[in-house]
Amino acid sequence: MTKATKASTTSQDIQYRPQVSNAIKTKYLGPTDFRGGRIKATTHQGLRITVSWDYELNTDDNHANAARQWIKKFCSEDVQLAYAGLVFGGDHYWTWERRDVET
């Protein structure tokens, strides 16, 4: 995928297609001399955010929080995290679904 393709991807392109190819991958980034621990949430389209580690949450909840923050930034309000994520090779994988909306 080229940089031009990544830049043209919008939240509208992906918000209603919860597929494995559209999974959110969350990865722990350890603390450095200048920053505390963090979680990076990214997709294969290149949409990513980094969220500070919340020391009041456990590991799974920190990864879920990062995935929720990704959804909040890149998806519409009627989309939610489809719990639970999968863990493979130390990384967590998440997808999303439409919220049930009362009519």
WOFENNOR-V507212 format. One record per pair of residues at least 6 apart in sequence whose ideal C-beta (glycine too) atoms are under 7 Angstrom apart, sorted by the first residue. I is the first residue (numbers start at 1). GAP is how many residues later the second one is. If there is no record, write none. Layout:
{{I/GAP} {I/GAP}}
This chain:
{{6/39} {6/40} {9/36} {9/37} {9/38} {11/63} {11/64} {14/8} {14/31} {15/60} {15/61} {15/64} {16/82} {18/64} {18/77} {18/78} {18/79} {21/23} {22/21} {22/73} {23/70} {23/71} {23/72} {24/17} {24/19} {24/43} {24/46} {24/70} {25/17} {25/66} {25/68} {26/13} {26/14} {26/15} {26/37} {26/40} {26/41} {26/65} {26/66} {26/68} {27/12} {27/13} {27/64} {28/9} {28/11} {29/8} {29/9} {29/10} {29/11} {30/7} {31/6} {36/16} {36/17} {37/16} {38/12} {38/13} {38/14} {38/15} {39/12} {39/14} {39/23} {39/24} {39/27} {40/8} {40/10} {41/7} {41/8} {41/10} {41/25} {41/26} {41/28} {41/29} {42/6} {47/27} {49/20} {49/21} {49/24} {51/14} {51/15} {51/18} {53/9} {54/8} {54/11} {57/8} {63/22} {63/29} {64/17} {64/21} {67/14} {67/18} {67/27} {68/13} {71/8} {71/10} {71/25} {75/21} {78/20} {78/21} {78/23} {79/17} {79/19} {79/20} {80/16} {80/17} {80/19} {81/13} {81/15} {82/13} {82/14} {82/15} {85/7} {85/8} {85/9} {86/7}}
